[in-house]
Amino acid sequence: MTIHSLCAIVGAARGKERAMVEVSLEVLQAMVQRLLDGQAELKSDVIEVKERLGLIEGQYASLSRRVDRIGGDVDQIKRRLDLVDVP
Protein backbone atom coordinates (compact mmCIF):
# COMPACT_ATOMS: atom_id res chain seq x y z
CA MET A 1 0.00 0.00 0.00
CA THR A 2 1.45 3.33 -1.04
CA ILE A 3 1.05 6.64 0.70
CA HIS A 4 -1.19 7.79 -2.14
CA SER A 5 -3.59 4.89 -1.72
CA LEU A 6 -3.64 5.43 2.03
CA CYS A 7 -4.44 9.11 1.51
CA ALA A 8 -7.20 8.15 -0.90
CA ILE A 9 -8.71 5.78 1.66
CA VAL A 10 -8.37 7.89 4.79
CA GLY A 11 -8.67 11.40 3.37
CA ALA A 12 -11.79 11.00 1.26
CA ALA A 13 -13.76 14.12 2.11
CA ARG A 14 -16.44 16.04 0.22
CA GLY A 15 -17.91 19.24 1.51
CA LYS A 16 -18.52 18.88 5.23
CA GLU A 17 -18.90 15.13 5.10
CA ARG A 18 -15.91 12.92 5.78
CA ALA A 19 -15.76 9.35 4.71
CA MET A 20 -15.25 7.12 7.70
CA VAL A 21 -12.96 4.30 6.74
CA GLU A 22 -11.82 1.57 9.02
CA VAL A 23 -8.23 0.59 8.55
CA SER A 24 -7.58 -2.86 9.84
CA LEU A 25 -4.93 -3.54 12.44
CA GLU A 26 -3.18 -5.89 10.02
CA VAL A 27 -2.81 -3.13 7.42
CA LEU A 28 -1.41 -0.74 10.02
CA GLN A 29 0.98 -3.39 11.33
CA ALA A 30 2.20 -4.11 7.80
CA MET A 31 2.77 -0.41 7.17
CA VAL A 32 4.65 0.05 10.44
CA GLN A 33 6.74 -3.05 9.70
CA ARG A 34 7.68 -1.63 6.28
CA LEU A 35 8.72 1.61 7.95
CA LEU A 36 10.81 -0.27 10.52
CA ASP A 37 12.43 -2.40 7.81
CA GLY A 38 13.29 0.72 5.83
CA GLN A 39 14.69 2.36 8.94
CA ALA A 40 16.85 -0.68 9.67
CA GLU A 41 18.20 -0.63 6.11
CA LEU A 42 19.00 3.08 6.38
CA LYS A 43 20.72 2.52 9.72
CA SER A 44 22.87 -0.19 8.15
CA ASP A 45 23.75 2.12 5.27
CA VAL A 46 24.69 4.96 7.63
CA ILE A 47 26.98 2.63 9.59
CA GLU A 48 28.71 1.59 6.36
CA VAL A 49 29.11 5.23 5.26
CA LYS A 50 30.60 6.15 8.65
CA GLU A 51 33.10 3.29 8.40
CA ARG A 52 34.13 4.35 4.90
CA LEU A 53 34.43 7.98 5.98
CA GLY A 54 36.70 6.92 8.84
CA LEU A 55 38.96 5.10 6.40
CA ILE A 56 39.07 8.13 4.09
CA GLU A 57 39.94 10.41 7.02
CA GLY A 58 42.82 8.10 7.97
CA GLN A 59 44.12 8.07 4.41
CA TYR A 60 43.86 11.85 4.20
CA ALA A 61 45.84 12.25 7.43
CA SER A 62 48.54 9.93 6.09
CA LEU A 63 48.78 11.86 2.81
CA SER A 64 48.84 15.16 4.66
CA ARG A 65 51.81 14.01 6.76
CA ARG A 66 53.63 12.86 3.61
CA VAL A 67 53.05 16.18 1.86
CA ASP A 68 54.30 18.08 4.92
CA ARG A 69 57.41 15.89 5.02
CA ILE A 70 58.04 16.40 1.28
CA GLY A 71 57.59 20.16 1.74
CA GLY A 72 60.25 20.11 4.45
CA ASP A 73 62.56 18.12 2.19
CA VAL A 74 62.08 20.65 -0.64
CA ASP A 75 62.86 23.52 1.72
CA GLN A 76 66.03 21.74 2.85
CA ILE A 77 67.10 21.14 -0.77
CA LYS A 78 66.49 24.81 -1.62
CA ARG A 79 68.67 25.89 1.31
CA ARG A 80 71.50 23.52 0.30
CA LEU A 81 71.39 24.85 -3.27
CA ASP A 82 71.34 28.42 -1.95
CA LEU A 83 68.02 29.07 -3.66
CA VAL A 84 66.58 30.78 -0.58
CA ASP A 85 67.97 33.08 2.05
CA VAL A 86 68.80 31.31 5.30
CA PRO A 87 67.28 33.22 8.24
Stockholm file with secondary structure:
# STOCKHOLM 1.0

chainA/1-87         MTIHSLCAIVGAARGKERAMVEVSLEVLQAMVQRLLDGQAELKSDVIEVKERLGLIEGQYASLSRRVDRIGGDVDQIKRRLDLVDVP
#=GR chainA/1-87 SS CCHHHHHHHHTCEETTEECCCCCCHHHHHHHHHHHHHHHHHHHHHHHHHHHHHHHHHHHHHHHHHHHHHHHHHHHHHHHHTTCSCCC
#=GC SS_cons        CCHHHHHHHHTCEETTEECCCCCCHHHHHHHHHHHHHHHHHHHHHHHHHHHHHHHHHHHHHHHHHHHHHHHHHHHHHHHHTTCSCCC
//
